[in-house]
Amino acid sequence: MKRIYLDNAATTPTLPSVLKEMLPYFSERYGNPSSLHSFGQEARAAVEAARARLAGLINCQPAEIIFTSGGTESDNAALFGVLYANKSKGDHIITSKIEHHAVLEPCQWLEKQGFKVTYLDVDKYGLVDPAAVKAAITDKTVLVSIMHANNEIGTIQPIEQISTITKEAGVLLHTDAVQTVGQIEVDVDKLGVDLLSLSAHKFYGPKGVGALYVRKGTRLEPYIRGGGQEKRRRASTENVPGIIGLGKAAEIAKAEINERVAHLLPLRDRLIKGILDNIPEVILNGHPVQRLPKNVNVSVKYIEGEAMLLKLDLEGIAASTGSACSSGTLDPSHVLLAIGLTHELAHGSIRFSLGRTNTDKDIDHVLEVFPKIVKKLRQMSPLYKK
Ligand SMILES: *Cc1c(COP(=O)(O)O)cnc(C)c1O
């Protein structure tokens, strides 16, 4: 059976050309970049070349990039780093209710340490209102953290408008861009952000490596202390192969970005239309236009996300759900509840996230199989009375 991977928001495969560049840094080029001998210098040069490549993708200076272990660490480092560096200035953070757990959990922990957090509501499409950001800013506000695009529903936030407000107020702006870097254009100057998180494995690089962009002059307490790596901003011997992979993935993304968008948009829109036209009582979650080119998220009435996911998997189709069990908790996705879905609709959600190798044929297959699965499951559902 042909397997179709439609879970690219969860992770993506490392491209063969990325892996190829990484491999020598596990074996023959094993130097520690901090070593002064030739082995070390070889590794140092490769790390700095990767930093320049990544800087090219997001339009920043190489010195503004701190390599980390991934998106989660970057988010934690941004929040803790900024709040602790600015303790004398204030203690207030503004974020949204639909952030990734990598932002929400640190925020909740910061609250326990005495910091104040405002969690902004979103509208039915998942959009944060820039006016609400403005209204929430006080003279104690230090940081606003709003994600660039949501991983579940794909909604892209008006970060440019939000940054106009934070600049005016003299407040720092962080964005979790893990879902957008390598997927759509991300330019730190156009966005106007001071800090930005990204992760390699979401755009065809390896897992366990990411970066935090920190605009020059931004004060940041290190999140991991120890040696003097990353200009004393992030201790620990560099993950050299991972960083090389991140750099290569960034170089490829920069070259391919327009192609990626142009390839995915028609596939996404055909899948959305096909589902809405062929299955009754289905709603699209997220913004109809301001959404990631890869993201399709729908709620199917009367049935469970898990059930759909498992039936799709039997047909070789890999998707994801915001429903309960898959996340190991009883509550459905906080994102789906925040956009106003009932528990029932939130439990009936399914996300398809497309990638660079998906084809029209893959969409044909989903559109052939998925309506049949829904029909069968509804026939077994006690909620379905038709
Ligand atoms: C995947 C993801 C993260 C976490 O990144 P990791 O590299 O897996 O730690 C954070 N934020 C968003 C929006 C994500 O999609």
The ligand as an SDF file (V2000), in Angstrom:
LIG
                    3D

 15 15  0  0  0  0  0  0  0  0999 V2000
    6.6840   22.0100   16.7130 C   0  0  0  0  0  0  0  0  0  0  0  0
    6.4320   23.3110   17.3410 C   0  0  0  0  0  0  0  0  0  0  0  0
    7.1680   23.7340   18.4610 C   0  0  0  0  0  0  0  0  0  0  0  0
    8.1800   22.8500   19.1270 C   0  0  0  0  0  0  0  0  0  0  0  0
    9.3340   22.6720   18.3410 O   0  0  0  0  0  0  0  0  0  0  0  0
   10.3330   21.4790   18.6960 P   0  0  0  0  0  0  0  0  0  0  0  0
   11.5200   21.7090   17.8160 O   0  0  0  0  0  0  0  0  0  0  0  0
    9.6230   20.2030   18.3580 O   0  0  0  0  0  0  0  0  0  0  0  0
   10.6740   21.5900   20.1440 O   0  0  0  0  0  0  0  0  0  0  0  0
    6.9260   24.9790   18.9730 C   0  0  0  0  0  0  0  0  0  0  0  0
    6.0030   25.8000   18.4230 N   0  0  0  0  0  0  0  0  0  0  0  0
    5.2800   25.4290   17.3510 C   0  0  0  0  0  0  0  0  0  0  0  0
    4.2940   26.3820   16.7680 C   0  0  0  0  0  0  0  0  0  0  0  0
    5.4600   24.1810   16.7780 C   0  0  0  0  0  0  0  0  0  0  0  0
    4.7350   23.8250   15.7260 O   0  0  0  0  0  0  0  0  0  0  0  0
  1  2  1  0
  2  3  1  0
  2 14  2  0
  3  4  1  0
  3 10  2  0
  4  5  1  0
  5  6  1  0
  6  7  2  0
  6  8  1  0
  6  9  1  0
 10 11  1  0
 11 12  2  0
 12 13  1  0
 12 14  1  0
 14 15  1  0
M  END
$$$$
